[in-house]
Amino acid sequence: MHCRQEITTGVFAEFKFISLILLIKPDIMKKLCTTFLAAILFFALNNAAAQSCCKKPTDMQALALNKAFKASHLPPNPINYSPEKGSMIQFRVPDGGNEGNAFYVPSDEPSDKVLLIFHEWWGLNDYIKKEAEKWQKLLGGKVSVYAVDLYDGKEAVTPDEAGKLMSKLDANRGETIINGLLQRIGAGKKVATLGWCMGGSWSFTGAVAAGNEAVGCVMYYGFPEKNPDRIKGLRCDVLYIRGNKDAFIKTADVEEFKTRVKVTGHDFTLDSFDAVHAFANPSNPNYDVKSATDAQNISLKFLKDKLSVQ
């Protein structure tokens, strides 16, 4: 569908002609006005739709509706999970909109160390909550963990549902949620981030949002940021985990991302595994235990170092 600027302009040209007719024959005013208003409404709606179609989708939005991408993500198996220590919290957001949500696992004792976890395209489901509690334990109970809800309470159980949620995720809303959570957490903290797939990309967004308080960013096969201006805002090192059989994240994009991160003066560590995309996703029925465990050990060492956890 093409944008209809020329057509809309033509409609207003016709309106000028009609106006002249109305001055001569006012008795036809009612009929012509009705027809004209209907035409204006029709072209306005179609023009809006055309402009929407003309917008280039982001890599994440395009992949979200990609058949092969959806087929590579099997629906999560049912899980019976009751949180041991974590609970859902709500917090205000900077724009005064709907409150944000997160699953919060507090540190065992007062701490200035924080880990933000970003979910896969399924949403903040029980697998992610379980993962949040696991990471709190792996970090010795010395770090408060927040699993961010980017979908405002929505969860998907089928690839089609997940694709729709991911494709419709508004970047501004996502960033507003992150900023609201950071305000709730408060200043003077050491903030690290971690996420898988879609969440891997948002892990980078979260690290940039944390500014000078960011100490480390773990991205599991996230879509590499391509905007140089956004990358310039990074204030911490990056650990990027990927499968060398990943059919969706291009090696060239990762390498370009690596180069741009290094320009900021921060390290970019790339660890590759003999695995496919989403090999370590917590909700993946085909979870690659060996590769995911090796990746977890590398991530844990990185986070302990950056968060100064002994």
N, C-alpha and C positions, 0 to 999 in steps of 0.2 A: 504494500500500500504506500502511495506517495503522499508527501505533505501537500495540503490543498491551499496554499497561500494565494496562488493565482486565481483559483476558483472563488475563494472568499472575496478577493478584491473585485472580481467580476460582479459578485452579488451586490456589493455596495455601489458599483457603477450603475447597475440596473435600478437601484433604489433612487438615484438622482433622477433617472428618466421617469420613474413612476411618480416622483414628487411633482414633476411638471404636469403630468396628466391629471393629478389630483387637483391642481389649481384650476384646470380647465373644466373637469367633470367631477365635482365633489360627490355626485350621487353614486359613484362607483368606489368611493373611499373604503367602505366597510369590507367589501369583497376583496379588494386588492390588499388591504392591510392584513387581513387574515391569511391570505396566501403568502404574502411576503414574510410575515412572522414565522410561519411554518417552515419556509425555505431557510430563513436565518438559523433557526434551531437545528435543522437537519445538517447544514454545512458546518455549524459550530461544533456539533458533536463529532462529526466525521473528521474535522480538522484536528480536534483534540486527540482523537484516536490515532490519526496519522502521525502527529508529532510524537506521541508515545512510542509508536512503532519505529520512528526514525532514531530514537535514542539507542546507542550501542550498549548492550548489556555487559556487565563485568564478567570476568572469567568465572567467578563463582556462580553467577546467575545463569550463564550459558551452560555450564556443566550440570547445574541442578536439574535441568530439563533434558539433558543428554541421555538417550536410551541406554547406551553402553555403560555410562557412569551409574545410572540407577540399577542396572542389572548386576553391577559389581558389588552392590551393597545389599546383602540379604537382610530381610527383616530380623530384628533382634528376637532372640528366644525369650519366652516368658521368664521373669525373674521374681523370686519371692525374697524381698530384701527389706529389712527393718533397720533404720539407722541406729547406730550405737550411741553416737555422741552428737552428730550433726542435726541441724534443723533449718527449716526455711525461714528467711528473714525478708523484710521489705524495707525499702529506703527511698527517700526523696530523690528526685532528679533535678538537674539545674534548670531545665526549661519549664518546670512546674507541671509537667504532664503526668501520666499515670506512673505510680510508684514502680520502681524496679524490684526484681526478685533475685535471690541467690540462696544457695545451700551453704550454710556456714558451719564449719567444724573448728571450734576454738582451740587454741594451743592449750597444753596442759597447765601452763603457768603464764603469767603476763609476758608478752613478747612484742618486739617491734618488727617481727619477721612475718611476711605475708606471701601466700601463693594464690594467684588467681588462676582458676581452671576454666577452660572454654570447651563447651560440649561439641559433639559431632552434629551432623545435620538432623539428627533425630530429635534433638532438644535436650533439656535437662531431665533425663529419665533416671531410673533407679541405678542403672549401670554407672552413670556419671557420679551420682551421689556416693555410691560404693567406692568409686575411684578416689573421690575427694577424701573420704575417711582413710583409705589406704595410704594416700600420700601424706596425710597428717602423721600417720604412724611411721612411715618410712623416714620421715624427717624428724623422728624422735619425739614427736609431740611438742616440738619447740616452735612450730610455725602454725599460724592460723590460716586455714584454707577456705577460700570462697569459690564455689562453683557458680559461675555467672549464668543467668537465664536470659538469653538473647531473644527468646520467642514469647516473652510475656505470658508464661504459663502454658503455652501450647506444646504438645508433643506429637510426634509422628510414629506410626507403627508399620507403615508400608513405604516403599521407595517413592511411590507417587505422592503420598502425603508429605514426605520429607522434602521432595523436590519442590513442591509448592511453597513450603515454609521457607526453605533456603532461598528460593528465587525472589520471594517477596520481602525478605528481611531488609529493612530500611537501614542503610549505613548510619544515617544521622541518629536514628533511634538507638541503634546498638552502641554508638559512641556516647550518647547521653546516659545510657544505663551504666556503662563503665565509669564515666565521670561521677555519676551519682554514688556509685559504690566506693570509689576512691575518696570522695568527700566523707562518706559514712565511716570509712576506715580511719581517716584522719591523717594529718601530716606527720613527718618524722619517722616514717616506716621504711623498711627495705622490702621492695615489692618485686617478686618474680612471677612469671606467667608461663602457662603450659596449655596446649590444646592439640586436638587431633583433627586433621582434614579441614573442614570449614573452621573449626575451632583453632586450628594451627594458624590460620590467617588472622583470626581475631586475637590470638595470643600476641602477635606482633602489634596489632592495634592497641591492645592493652598496655604493652610495654612502652609504646610511644606516649600514650595518655598519662602514664605514671611519671613521665618526665625524669627529673634528677633523682627521684626515689626508686627508679627501676634499676635492678641489679642483674637481671638475667631473663632471657626469653627462650623458651623451648617450643619449637614448632615441629610437630609431627606431620610431615608432608602437606603443609599448608600452601595455599596459593601464594607465590612470591609477590611481594609488593612491587609495583612497577612505577609508582610515582616518586621521582627523586626528591621532591619537596617533603613528602611524608617520611621518607627514609632519613632525611637530614635531622628529623626530630628525635631520632633514637639516641638513648643515653646509656645503653648497656650492651653486653655481648649477646650473641645469638648462637644457639645450638639447633641445627636443622637435621631432623631425622627423616630419611626417605628410603623407599624400596627401589632397588635398581631395575625392577620390573614394572614400575609404576607407569601405567599407560596414559595417565591424565596430567601429571605434573612434568613439564618438559625440562630436561636436563639443562638446556640453554637458558631457560628462565631462572632456574636456581643459581646457575653460575653468574648470571648478570646481577641477580639479587645479592649474591655473595660479594661481588666486586663493589657494588654501591654501598653495602653496609661497611665494608672495610675502609671506604673513603671517609666515613664518619669518625674513623679512629678506633672502632670497636672490632673485636674478633668475631669471625663467623666460622663456626666449626660444623663441617658437613660429615655426618656419619651415614653410610649407605649399607643396606642389608639385602641379602638375596631373597627379596620378598616383593609382593605386589602392593598396590595402593591399599591403604586402610588396614594393613597387616596387624597393627596394634590397637585398632579401635576397640574400646571396651565393650561396645554393643555388637561387635562382629561375631557371628556364629562360627566363622572360619578364622578366628583369632589365632595368629601364628605364635604359639607359645615360646618357641626358642628365640626367634628374632625379636619378639616383643619383650621378652625377659632381658635379652642383651641390651636392647634399646633403653629399657627402664633403668638398668644399672648405670648406663652412661649418663642418662638424664639425672639420676639421683646424685651421682658424683658432681655433676655440673651445678645442680641446685644447692647442694650442701656447701660447695665452695663459694658460690655467689651470695648465699644467705648467711654464711659464716656459722654453719651448724656443724658441731663436732660429732 
